[in-house]
Amino acid sequence: MSSQKILIASENYVEVESYLKENGIQKFMLVCDSAFTKLSIHLFFNGLTDRTGIEFVTFSEFQPNPLYESVVKGVEIFRKERCQALIAVGGGSAMDVAKCIKLYSNMDSTINYLHQTIVPNDIKILAVPTTAGTGSEATRYAVIYYKGTKQSVSDSSCIPSTVLLDVSALKTLPLYQKKATMMDALCHAIEAFWSINSTDESKNYSEEAIKLIFDNKDGYLSNKEKESFNMLKAANLAGKAINITQTTAGHAMSYKLTSLYGIAHGHAVAICMVKLFPYMVTHSFSCIDSRGEEYLKICFDELARIMDCENVIDAIKKFTQMVKELNFEIPLTQDEDYIILKKSVNSVRLRNNPVQLDEQAIDALYHEILRKG
């Protein structure tokens, strides 16, 4: 992927002001979620126009799992106000909305944007992630919903060219969200490492992310500044990894758990991976990676080394213990839920998984993951 510039926020956010001036931006759209006013960076934007003459329009008319209609409204405002750039402050939803506004800003507004071919443009996005988890600021993917159906939008031109890592943004996160987003980042990194699409570059990103997460998790959960910054960095690196590889079965199996039981995405992925990880190792003979089963076994051994374990069995135990210590509740389920769950798994993500999973295997895994009601 093209190089992404990383800025580190100082107390007065002079980096943002410099970024705007260096890029000749006189007016931009600020895309932010409902938590924006609780953040320190909120005060920076409050006085920006008076200090610099640089104008901006705030757009926050979207929800978690943003709707296509919200993006359309954002595009209309972006055009009407003649904005030159976008700054996205928030979690994955704010990033997704900003990415789609960028992609759709030079397209035909009389035709559904989802039905048009994306034509890259040079509109810049500065991304300020407020969670250490999604890695959305580093990927070419965005998710929006149209008529109740999830739509995956993808184009490399929507990757933010610049990211501001602001450790103060993590201080306002509830502990549960800190835990869940951390596990989302860790699972991104592990899944990218064993993905059939992995490369030397993606593996380097994964390795650094995994090490940072294990080395800094306790301090991060205690709101220590250095460790929290390292977790932001890890999430960005894990995002860079999945931008190359895409996610695998752990994520594919997690999405319906989130909507069915109302748990956070990272929580759902973590409890799936506790059972998926050992399944992958014991079923390496079902390898579908063109590089072969021996290559996959080497990947598992490398993961163990990265996790500072003697072998992959110890790595599985270490991962499982980490999830256990986070006290994630295991949802209670009914018989009919298993039918819904096994039918929900995205086949595209399963094709990235190095071990073949059929419907019977997926059903068996869900029976292990969940508690029977």
N, C-alpha and C positions, 0 to 999 in steps of 0.2 A: 504494500500500500504506500501511497505517497506520505512523506514525512508530515507528522502532525506536531505543531508547535505547542509546547507545554509551558504555561505561565504559572507562577506560584504567587498566590495572593498575599499582599502585605496588608497591614491594618487599615490603610487609607485607600486601598485598591487603585493605586496610581498606575498599575499595570493595565487596567481597563481603559483608563483615560489615554494612556500612551498608545494602546492598540487602536483606539478610535482615530486619534490624530494621525498616526503613521499610515493608516489606510484611507485617509481622506473622507471619513464617514461623517456626514453632517446630520443625518437622520436615520434612525434604525428602529426596528420593532423589538421590544422586549417581550419574550414569551416566558411566562412564569406561572407556577401553580399557586394554590391557595396558601402554602406555607411561606411564601415570599416575604411577607411583612414581618416575619419572625427572624429573618436573617440579617446579619450585619451589613451585607451588601445592599440591602434595601435603602439604607441611609445614604450610601454613595450615589445611587440613582436619583434620590430625592433632590439633591442639589446640583446635579450634573449640568443641566441647561443653564442655570444661573452662573455657574463657574466657567463654562466653556462655550456656551452658545449652541452646543450639540443637542438636537431635539430627539425625542423618541416617543413612540406610541406603545402603550402597554397592552398586551393581549393575554388574557387569562380565562377566556370563555371556553374552557374545555374541562373534561372530567378524566379521572383515571380510566384507562382503556378508551382513549379519545375517539369521538365519532367523526366520520367523514365530513358531516355537515359543519362541524366546528372548524375543521381545516379550511373548508371552502370560505367560511366567514373570515378566517384569518388572512387568506389570500386576497379577499376583497379589500380588507383594510390595508394590507401591505401595499397594494397597488394604488388605492385611493390616496393614501398618505405619502406616496412616492418614497418609500423607505429604501435605503441602499443596502442594508445588511440586517442580520438577525443576531440577537443575543438570547440564548436559552438558559434559564436558571431553574433548576428543578430536578426531578427524577426522570425516569424513562419516558413518561407521558409528555412532559414538556419538551424533551429532546425529539420525540417522534413527531410532535406537532410542528416544531420548528423545521425539521428536516422536510416534512411534506409541504410546508408553505414555500420553502426554497424550491423544491422540485416542481411545484405546480405554478409558481409565480409567472412563468413565461409560456404557459400553456393556454389552450383555448377554453375560456370560461363557459362557453355554450355547450360543451361536451363533457360528460363525466370524466374527471381526471384519471380515474382508475382504468378507463378504456383507451387512454392515449399513450403513445410512446414517449418516454421521458427524453427530453433534450437537455443535456447538462448546461448549467449557467455558472457564472462566476460570482454569484451572490455569496458573501462570506457568512459563516456562522461561528460565533464565539460561544462555546458551551461551558457552563458552570454547573457541574453535577453536584447535587446536594445529598446524594447517598453514595456509599462506597459499595456498589454492587452491580448495577445493570450493565455498566460499560457501554451504554448506548452512545455516549459521546465519541466512541472510537469505532463505531460500526456503520455499515452501509444499509442497515435495516431499520425500518420503522413499521409499527403496527397501528392500524386504525380499524374502526368497525363501520361497516356499511350494511344497513338493514339487518343488524344483529349478527352479521357474519364477519369474522376476523379477516382482515385484508393485510397481507404482508407486502410492503412496498420496499423495493431494493434498488439502489443505484449508488455506485461508489462516489458519485459527485456530491452526495448529501452528507458525507462524512465531514464534521466540523474541522475546519483548517486549524483552529486554535482552541485549546482547552485551558481554562483557569482552574487550578486545584485550590480550593478554599476550605481549609480544614475547619474553620469556624462554623461552616454550614452543618457539620456532622453533630455539633453539640446539642442541637435542638431535636435530633431524632430520638424517638422512643426506643428503649432498649430492645424491644421485640423486633422493630424494624432494623436496628443495627445488626442484630443477629441474622435476620433473614437475608438482608442484602449482602452481608459478608459471605453467607453460604451460596448465594447466587453466583458471586464472583468466583468462589472456590470451585464450584461445579462447572462453571464456564471453562475454567483453566484445565480441569481434569478431563472433561469431555473433549475439549479441543486437542488435548495431548493424544488421546487414543482415536480420534476421528479418522476415518479413511481419507480425509482431505488434508491431513496434517502435513506440514512442511518443516524444514529446519527453522525457518523464521517463526512460524506459529509455535513450535515447541520451545523455542527460546523465550517467547513471551509467556507461555504457560508456566515454564519452570520458574521464572522470576516471580510470577504472580503467586504461585503455590508457596514458594519459600517465604515471601513477604507476608502472606496471610497467616501461616502457622507461627512465624516469628513474632507477629505483632497483634494477634487476636486478643490476648488478655488486656494489653494496654489500650487497645482500641475500644474494647467494651467498657473500660474504665474511664474513657474520655481523655486519655493522655494524648498530648498534641503530636508528638513525634510518631507514635504508633498509628494515630488516626490519619496522619498525612500518608504514611506508608500504605495504609489500607486503601486510600483514594488512588494511589499509584498502582496498587495491585489490581484494583477493579478496572482501571484504564488498560493495563497490560492484558488482562483476561479478555477485555473487549476487543483488543487488537487481535488476540488469538482466534476468537470465534468469528471475527470479521473475515478471516482467511478460511476457517474450517467449517463454520456453522456448528450448531449444537447437535447432540445425539439423543439417545434414548432417554437419558435422565430428564432432559427438558421436555421431550415429546410426551412422556408419561405424567409430567407434573401439571400441565395446564388445566386439565379438567378437575384435578384435586382442588385447585385454587377456586374455581367457580362453584364447584359442588359443595365444598365444605367451608368456604370463606376464610381460608388461611392464606398467608402471604406467599408470594411466588417462591422466594428462596426457601421458605419452610417446606413447601411442597417438593421442591427439587431435592432438598437434603434428605428427606425421609425416603424418597424414591431411590436415591443413590446408595443409601445404606444397604438396600437389598440388591440393587442392580450391580454394584461393584463386584461382590463375590460371585454373582451369577456370570458376569463377563469372564472372570478368571477361570471358573470351573467349566465354562463352555467355549473355551478358545478354539476347540476343534470345529466350531461352527463359524469360523472366521470368514468374512466376505471381503476383507481388505485384499486388494490385488497383490500386496507385498507379502502376504502369507501369514500362517499361524505363528511361525517362529519369530517373525518380525513383531507380531502382536505381543507375544510373550516377553520379548525384549522391552517393548513399551511398558508393560506392567512392571518389569524389573526396574526400569528407569524411573517410573513413578515412585516406587518404593525408595529408591535412592534420594530422589528429590524431597520426599517426605521424611527423610532421615530415619528410614527403617531398614532392617536387614533383608527383608523379603516382602513380597506383595501381600502375604497373609497378615503380616504385622502392619502393613500400610492400611489394609482394610480395617483392622482393629483400631488403628489410630483415628481413622476417619469416623468410624462408628462411635468411638468414645467421645470425640469432639461433638458430634450431633447430640449424643446422650446428655452431655454436660450443658447444652443449650436449652434443655427442657422443652423441646418442641412436642406439643401434644400430638398423639396419633389419632386421627379422626375415627369415629365410630361409623360403620357402614352397614348397609342393608344388602340383601341378595341382589336386588334389582340394580343396585349401583354398579356392581361388577360388570354387568352387561353394557351399561352406559360407558364405563371407563375403558374397557377394552376396545370399544368401537371408536373412541375419541382420539386415539393415538395417531399422530400425523405421520403418514407413511414416508413422506419426504425426509423428515428427520431420522426416521429409522434406517433409511438408505445410507446415512452418514455413519451409522453405528457399525463398528467392526465385527460385532457378533450378531448373527442373524437372530431375529426375534419374530416368531409367528404369534398368532392370536392366542394360542394355548399357553405359550410361555409368558406373554404379557398378562393374561388372566391369572396365572399362577403367582406371578410377581406381585400383582395388586392384592392377592389374598395374603401374601406375606407382609406387605407394607401396611395394610390397614387392620384395624380391630373390628371384629364382627359385633354388630349391634344386637 
